[in-house]
Amino acid sequence: GQFGVGFYSAYLVANEVVVKTKNNDDEQYIWRSSAGGSFTVEVDNGPSIGRGTEIVLHIKEDQTEFLEEKRCKDIIKKHSQFIGYPICMAVEKERDLEVSDDEDDEEDKKDEDKEEGDDDKPKIEEVDE
């Protein structure tokens, strides 16, 4: 069906596709494939994703344009207009700041006071912003 055609088009940009899925009444499973007709399905004993599905594409080196947030959001919006469930993306934001030497010393002191790992967590955003 249409799902198969759309899903397998992931291999145009990815070397490997990993799908984790969890139903409230069942265990969490992980499906892996590098195309070529072979795949594995097994119980996933890793961290729980809660209820739902997580899809990870291991992008080919020459397809890095699909790692750009805007490009991903545009594709998802275009092809999910009739899906009634939320689609979320884990995104990371970076900002370049210019600081003077005096401000740099103050930033170092603030960083020491800040808990480690706060900035390391990706931000989750709804795709239909």
ZIPEWO-V578417 format. One record per run of one state. SS is the DSSP state (a for helix, b for strand, c for the rest). FROM is the first residue (numbers start at 1). LEN is the number of residues. If there is no record, write none. Layout:
BEGIN
ss->SS from->FROM len->LEN
ss->SS from->FROM len->LEN
END
This chain:
BEGIN
ss->c from->1 len->1
ss->a from->2 len->11
ss->c from->13 len->1
ss->b from->14 len->9
ss->c from->23 len->5
ss->b from->28 len->6
ss->c from->34 len->5
ss->b from->39 len->5
ss->c from->44 len->8
ss->b from->52 len->8
ss->c from->60 len->1
ss->a from->61 len->7
ss->c from->68 len->1
ss->a from->69 len->11
ss->c from->80 len->8
ss->b from->88 len->4
ss->c from->92 len->9
ss->a from->101 len->13
ss->c from->114 len->9
ss->b from->123 len->4
ss->c from->127 len->3
END
